[in-house]
């Protein structure tokens, strides 16, 4: 017998929330099978079985907060039942349906609200098969939209493993008869509840990450003397370089030449000229950082995350583009590690990818500066008293903590960023 414990979640994270169980009491599991998903302030993690056995007890339910090292379930020895097949509804849910339609499956937080302490929510599934399958195989089938009833098992007793699902998926799209499942982790739509005035509303439980984001944003505005200053950048030179060199750059480095490497280098050059923007407040002390770990804000499905490009001043343009691409991909796939999110001395956020023309970004505390990029838009620019031309212009915004950054320093910092971007060759010297 062994306990299923909450693993170490990394520095500064002491607890998480059980997002959902993928098994139920009585299920037989193998070492390495995914048992539950845990949601933390920054990332979602999977909890796997450390040995073969049977889920003899689930101690904490989906939606409950749990601490690092806490036991949330028990794996015992002996014979148990195979996990329910993907999509198979529990008898109680089927009995309460009241119609010929298949009962809808509640999300983990919804199920936790009504489940008794002894019962765990049924795992979500990909199809209606009653096949025997490991939790890992069921999860992979959900992700690939494969009906387990169509998968052939190599196991003598007919139990489907992850390798069987992979082999089935490799056979081609025609192998799976079932329609693709909804994206994993996406909450099912809650039934609208009509209040007394007859107007329908929908109530959803906020995710732990969304609650943390909300708390940190309010904290930043309440604890920092935050101001924002603006400028605009003529993007003609950068667009010209990208147009002339993007094909050779991609062929040589196997990564695209985007805007973020230019902005990262420009920010580093400005931070070197105005180091107070690369500092933080610690009690009554100023901590001036002599390194440049640049956070890049990424909008992921579960909420905004800010992975960090370490020692960005030592990286070349292709290295920066490659790291940003990899981190953004992990953020959207929810596979970022905690070490990739911790720290950071300055943040860049790009609302322009969503069409934002102008905004005031909120500080990523304890950092004291954040640069906001925006949409590139052709605007008439007066070159002199007689000549006006259309130029690709971008508004840029610097939010800063006025407690340690003076207004003149913030304005000068932003002007430096503008100058470096409008003269990209200078980035090779300054960045």
N, C-alpha and C positions, 0 to 999 in steps of 0.2 A: 504494500500500500504506500502511496506517495501523495503529497499535497500538490495541488496546482497553485503556484504562487505568482504574484505580480512581480515581474522581473525588475531589475534596476533600470530606471528610466533616464538616467543621466543626471548631470549636475543641475541643481536648482529645481528639479521636478520630483516631488515626493508622493504624488498621487495621480490617479487617472480615473476614468469612468468606463465601466464595462459597456461597450457599444452593443455587442450582441454575442450570444453563444452560438457556435456552429454545431454543437452536439447537445445531447440531453442525457439525463440519468439512464443508465442501462446500456448505453452505446459502447461497443467495443472499439478501441482506438489503438493505433500503432505509434511507436516512437516517431516523433517528428510531425505527426498530424496536427493541423491547426485546430485548436479547441475554441478559441474566443478571440474577439477583436477588442482592443483596449484603446480608448481615445484619451489623449493627453492634451495639454495646452497647445502643443506645437505639432505633433505628428500622431498618426494612428499606428499601433503596433499589434502584431499577432502573438498570441500565447500558444505555444506548441507543447505537445505531450513529451515528457522526458523518458517515458518508458511505455511498453505495451501494457494493456489492461482494460478495465471496464470503468466507465464513469459511474462511481458508486454514489456520489453526492455532489450537488452543486450548491455551494454555500452562499454565494452572492449573485444577485440577479442583474440582468441588463438594466442599465440606467443608474446603477448604484455607484457611488464613489468608493474607491478602494485605495489603500496605501501600498507603497513599495514593500515587498516581503510578505504581504497579507495572503493567507490561504483563501482562495475563492472556490475551490472544489477539491475533490478527492478522487484519485484513480486507485481502484482496488483490483485484486486478482479474481480469476474465475471467469465463467462464461457469461456473456451478456448478449444483448440483441444487437444486430447490425444497425448502424445509423439509418434513420428514415431516409428514403430516397428523396432526391431533389423535388421540391414542389408538393410533396405528399402532406396533406393537411392532417393535423391531429384529430382524433375522433370527436373530442369536445367541440372543436371549431366546426366540424362538419355537422354535428347535431344541432348546433345553434344557428345554422344558416337560414333555415326557414323558407328556402326557395330552391329551385333546381340548379341555380347558379353555384359555381364553386366559391367557397368562402374566400374573402380576401385575406392576405397574410399581413398582420400588423408589423410595423417596424419594431426594432428591439426596445426603444424607449416606451412605445405604446404598450407593448406586451408586458413590460415590467410594471406598468401602473396597475394592471389587473391580475397579475400572476400571484399565486400563493407562494409562500416561502419555499415550498417543496417542489414547485414546478418551474421548469425553465422554458423560455419561448422556443417554439419550433424553429429549426434553421430554415433559411430561405433556400429556394431551389431553382433549378434551371428548367425542369420539365416535369412531366407527370409520371415518370418511371417509378416502379417499385423495386428497382435493382438494388443489390447490396453494393455499397461503395464507401470508401474511406472519406472522412471529412475533407482531406486535401483534394481528393478526386471530385467531390461535389463542388468544392469552391472553384476548381479549374473549369468544371463543366459550366458553372454559372457564368464565369468570365468569358467563355468562348461560345455561349449560347448552344450548348450541346445537350440533347436529351439523353440521360444515362441509359434509358431503355434501348437505345440504338447502339450502345457500346458493348463490344465483346470483351469478356474478362479472361485473362490467362490463368487466374487463380483456380485451383481445382474445385473450390467450393463456390466459385462464381462471384467472388468479391472483386469489385472494380477498383483499381488503383490509379494513381496519377499517370503512370506510363500508358495505361490502356486508353485514357482520355486523350493523351497527346497523340498516340498512334491513330486514334479515330479522327482527330482533327486534321492530321496530315493527309487523310484520304481524300480531302477536298470538301468544298462547301455542300456538295450533294449528300454527304454522309449524314448530316444532321437534319432530321425532319422537323425538329422543333424550331420555332421562331426564336431569335436571340432574346435573352433575358434582359430585363432592365439593368442599367449599370449598377455594379455592386455598391452597396452603401447608400444608394439613393432612397430616401424615405418614401414609403408609399403615401399617397395622398390621403390625408385624414378626412373622414366624413364630415361634411359641413354641419354645424349645429345651429339651428335657428334660435336666436334669442327671442325675448318677448315681443319685440317690434316686428318679428317675422323675417328679418334680414339675416342671411346665412353668413357665418364666419368660419374660419378655419384656425385652429389652435395647434401650433407645433412647438415642441420642446427645442430650445436653442441648443446647439451642439456645444460641447465644452470649449472648443476652439473659438467659436463665435462669441461666447460669453467672455473669454479671455481677451479677445480683440476689443470688445466693447469696453471692458474694464481698463485696459491699457490706454486706449484712446482718450477716455475721460480723465484718467490719471495724468496723462501727458499734458492735457489742457489745464488741469488744476494745479500741477506742480511746477511747470515751466512758464517763464515769461516769454511766451511764443509770439513772434512776429514773422511776417513774410514780406520779402522784397522781390521785385520782378524785373526782368529784362527781356530782350528778344535777341535771337541769334539768326543771322543770315546763313542758311544751310547750303548755299550755292557751292562752296568749295568742297564740302564733304560729299554732297550728291555727285559732284563731278568726279571725285576720286573713286567713289563706289562704282560709278558707271564705267570708268575706264579700267578699273583693276579687279572688279568682282569675279570675273571668269577665271583669271589667272590665280587670284587668291584662293578661290574654291578648289581649283585643280591642284594647286601646290599644297594647301593645308587641309583639304577635305572638310572645310567648314566655311559657312557664308560670312561675308564681311557686312556686319550690321552696323547700327548706330551706337550700340551700347559700349563697344570698345573705345570709340572716340570720346564718349561722355565719361567713361571711367577714367581714361587717361587725363582728360581735362580736369576732372574733379581732383585727381591726385596732384596735378600740377598746382591747382589753386590751394589745396590743403597744405602743401609744402610752403607756399607763400604766406598763408594765413593759418597757422597751426592751431589757433583757438577753436576753429571749426572741427578739429580732430581731437577734441578733449572731452572730458566729462567732469561733473561735480561729484565729489565724494565727501560728504559732510561739509567741512569748512576748507577742504583742499581742492585744488585743480589737478586733474590727472591729464597731463599732456602725453599723448600717445605718439610714439616714434615709428609706428607701423601703420599700414594702410589696408585694413580688412573692409572691403566695400560690400555692403548689403544691397542686393538687387530685389526689389519688391516684385512678387509674382502673384497674380490672382489665380488661385486654385479653387477647385470645386468646394472644398471645405472652408474656404476663407483665405484671406491674404496671408502669405508667408514671406519671410525675407531671408532666403539663403545667402550665405556669405562667401565672397571670393577672397580667399586668404592671400595676403602679401601681393596685392594686385599691382603694386609698383614694380615688382620684379618680373611681371609677366609681359609677354609680347602681345600684340594685337590678336593673332590667331589663338594664343593660349587663353586670353580673356574671353573671346567669342566661344571657344570650345567649353570652357568651364561654365559660362552663363547658360549655354544651351543644355548642358548636362543637368545643371541644377534646376533649370526651369522644367525640364522633362520629368525629373524626379518629383518636383513639387506637384505637377499636374497628375502624376501617377500615384501620389501620396506615398512615396517611398523614400523621402528624405530622412536621413539620420539626424539625431539630435545635435551631433557635433557640427553638422552643416548649417545649423540654424543659430548656434550660440555665438555671442560676441558681435563683432562688427563695430567699426569706428565712425562710419558715415553711411547714409543710405541714398540710393537713387530709385525713384519711382517714375514710371512712364504711363501716364494717363492718356497719352496720345494714341496708343494702340486701340483705345476704345472711342476715340473721336473727341476727347476733351481738348478744348481750346485754351482753357485757363483754370487753375485750381490753386488752393492753398494746402499743400500737404501737411500732415500732422507728424510731429517728431516721433521717431522710434526710440523712446527713452531707454537708457540714459544718454544716448547720443544727443548732441546739441545742434545738429544740422541735417537737413534732408533736402535734396534737389529734386524738383518736379519737372519732368519733360512733358511736352504737349504735342498736339497735332501740327504737322508741317502744312502750312497754307500759303498759297500765293497771295501776296499783298503788294500794293503799290508803294515803292520806297523812293523818296526824293534823294537823288545823288548830289544835286546842287540846286541852285535857284531855278534852273531851266530844264533839268532832266529828271524825269520820273520813270522808273522801270518796275516791272513785276519781279519780285524775288521770293523764293521759298523761305518763309520765315517761321520760326518757332518761338513761342513764349516759354521762358524758363522761370521757375519760381524757387526761391530759397527760403525755407522756414528755419528759424534759428532760435536758440534760447538766449534772450536778451540779458539774462543774469550774468553771463560771462562773455557774450559776443556783443560788441558795440555795433550800432547801426552802420557806422562808416566802414567797419571791418567786414560786415556782411555784404554791403553794397560792393565793396572792392573785390571781395571773393567772387561775387557773381559776375562782375565785369571781367575778372581774370578768366573765368570759365568761358565767357562769351568770346574773348580775344583768342583763346586757344582753339576753340571750335571753328572760328572764322579763318584761322591760319593753321590748318591741320599739320603742316610740316613742323610747326613749333612743338607739337605734342611729342615728337621724338626726342626733343631736348628737355622739355619740362616734365613729362610724365615719368 
